[in-house]
């Protein structure tokens, strides 16, 4: 990698790290691009060399967090049975998000079907698209009948939405079920979604 490429990568990372800190401190909506850039040693205009606007930055952060977590979960889950491996995969994600509530809130409030569509269709999300296709391929044996890739992605997104709902309920102080009770129900729901 050339010096210039390395510098660009470092600048982008510096902006992302500053944004995450500011989002956690002030909230996404109240954080301005100026707030983000004031916490870097870069000029305000440098932001636009890497991101169209704050929404673009937020989407890239959310997808980066999801990709990193998915890859980490996949490394940790080694069961031979595909359904058991997928259940372990979702279990890992739930435990991670409960331990990291800010990241959970950032992802939960910004991961939606429109973002999935962007992942499939926009070059800037190529890494996320590659990761999703990897997971779809890895877990293709989960599906009891033939589906298109878009249908498989939709089924997996339903599973992710169910996991997100479980996390939301688990972190509420007035939750009537413990996380372990929720997980046992979630296992059954996942099996139903996958027709198992």
Buried (B, 14 or more C-beta within 10 A) or exposed (E): EEEEEEEBEEBBEBBBBBBBBBBBEEEBEEBEBEBBBEBBEBEEEBBEEBBEEBEEBBBBBBBBBBBEBBEEBBEEBEEEEBBEBBBBBBBBBBBBBBEBEEBBBBBBEBBEEEBBEBBBEEEBBEEBBEBBBBBBEBBEEBBEEEBEEEEBBBBBBEBBBBBBBBBBBBBEEEEEEEBEEBBEEBBEBBBEBBEE
